[in-house]
C-alpha cells in the first residue's frame, strides 16, 4: 500500500504561480515514475508532467515553458511549480506514482486524492 498526500492547490489570479507537492509513503521498494495529471469539468484526465527515476521529464505541450516538475528522491516527493497560470489551467490536479513494492513485484500505480487549482480572474 502506498499513500499519497497532496498539497498546494488554491485560488490564483491569471499570471500567478502555485507550487503543488505530493509526498509518497508506505510499502515502497522503488519509485519508477512520479507525475501530475489534471481534469477540468467535462474533460478527460490528462497528463500535465511526469518525471522518471532516471530524471527525465515529460510535459504536456500546453504547459511547456510555464510548469516545472521536480523530485526529491530522499523524501519521495514530487513538486509541480506552476508559473504564468492561465484560466485554462483551472482543474483538479492529481498526483500519480508508479512503484514497486519489492524487488520481484510488478509496477503498481497509485493516485492522490486531487487538489483544486482555480484561476480566480
GIGI-V329653 format. One record per helix or strand of 3 or more residues. SS is the DSSP state (h for helix, s for strand). FROM is the first residue (numbers start at 1). LEN is the number of residues. Records with the same first field share a line. If there is no record, write none. Layout:
SS=FROM-LEN ; FROM-LEN
//
This chain:
s=2-6 ; 10-3 ; 18-9 ; 30-10 ; 46-7 ; 57-3 ; 67-6 ; 77-6 ; 91-10 ; 107-5 ; 115-5
h=61-3 ; 87-3
//
